[in-house]
Amino acid sequence: MILLDRVTKKYGRVATPALDRISLHVEPKEFVIVVGQSGAGKSTLLKLLTREERQTSGKIIIGGIDYDKLKDRDIPLLRRKIGVVFQDFKLLPNRTVFENVAFALEVVGMGNREIRHTVPKVLDIVNLKGKEKRMPLELSGGERQRVAIARAIVRQPKILIADEPTGNLDPKHAWDVINVLEKINRYGTTVLLTTHNQEIVNKLKRRVVTIEHGQIISDRAKAAYNL
Amino acid sequence: MKRKLVTFSRIVTTGAVNFIRNAWLAIAAMAVMVVTLTIVLFSLLANATFAHTIEQITSKIDISVYLKDGVGETERTKLITDIKKLPNVKAVTFVSKEEVLKRYVQANAGNASLLSAVSQTDNPLPATIQIKPRDLNKLGDIKTYLSQKDVAALQSDQPSYSGDRKEAIDKITHATNILQRVGVVAVLVFAIISVLIIFNTIQMAIFNRRDELTIMRLLGASTWYIRGPFVVESILYGIISALVSVLLIHLAFIAAHSTLEATSLGLLDINYSAEYFREHFWMLLLLQLGVGILIGAASSTVATQRYLKFKTHK
């Protein structure tokens, strides 16, 4: 599903690369946790996957798409296949919860009737039923994060990338979010989660990839936090 | 197909909504566009009017050839036929001695002393051949022909070339040419200014909504899904500005007609301009709409360009 082969990313003329010959293979329906301290290269990795940045060298193939052969006009199509949950939510502040989720469907040209049918279902999955008309600012951090997740999964992507979705949350809300991610994974979506929350990593008992100084220093199944 | 239609209607709706939300920015952009389009329209009308005026004046110009009294009918007919064969000759009319006298009497009806100089029996006025040239600037061949020895022998006097009027016409033509050039330059300058201002307006609108654009991009919105609303918004500027400019010119004619009671403005024959405006109203309106839409669409397409680029460097 996700294949990285000796991927290196350098920013500008900075001598030390943000990512240094990273190789990673993620199977379909896998749940992978990427851990690492700030500046280790986690965010760069995710930005390469969503093609916000281009790798300096190496190969990236996701869902059969070779990023080197990807044309600019096909980037939107790629992004529609990948759901992304951003650390800072990236919700539209002047739109309601419903509209924020619907937005992802409008972008792909789904009809209004279908949108009215689909969005409530997804809001139900993330336990936000009844809050459709709230504005993002009226919600708690955990609720906002779940809106972001709802928006990421509403198009039923094969891959869900979640960048520190628990970063700004208290433990209870953090678990709400993680539970939703596990639920989605059970439905068959490949999940790539970055976090530095030790408790979550330890309790989830999933595959853990550890990045340090732009390199993968360990990659173990059902692992615990070991930084 | 259905998706495309849904997307298209969303783009148009969003553009219209943004247009209303950005009312103040929109007014600034449209003000400049109205000025531009009004100048375009004014230049067009002035151009058509000057062309008409020149046409009117030049049609009155002719060359008069004065015949000796002794020239017989065969010689005269041959001369007329030969003149008609010259390439720059549009029309030839013959005015007999009697007719010339009649016109002279009519023209000087109030002047007894001038009238006493001529009478039916003692008519000193020559029979005249009037030649209307096609192009006033190319009288050379006609002149050459008329000054040929055998042709000159039939004439009682030098042909008259309406010399004074020719000079006046040259001046008008010259002035018109300058005005046309000034008009073109003014139109270009204002078109550029209005493109720049619309540019700025849209860039401000984009700047206000750059987070939204980023999010749209990350969610996989296509280039035209993001750009479309801005283009629709600018096309609306163009349409409204075109309508306003046509309305302004229309009101200006009404004002000139009723308040000033003026029929001309210097060389500009306002009556004819108004008539031309009425007759070509739909064509001019369409033209204005076209120019407005073009300016709007082009400037917004370019303005959004750099916000929509994907990172290409490695």
Interface residues (C-beta under 8 A of the other chain):
Chain A: T50 R51 E52 E53 R54 Q55 T56 S57 D72 R73 I75 P76 L77 L78 R79 R80 V84 F86 K90 L92 F103 A104 E106 V107 V108 G109 M110 G111 N112 R151
Chain B: K2 R3 K4 V6 T7 R10 D211 E212 T214 I215 M216 R217 L218 L219 G220 A221 S222 T223 Y225 F310 K311 T312 H313 K314
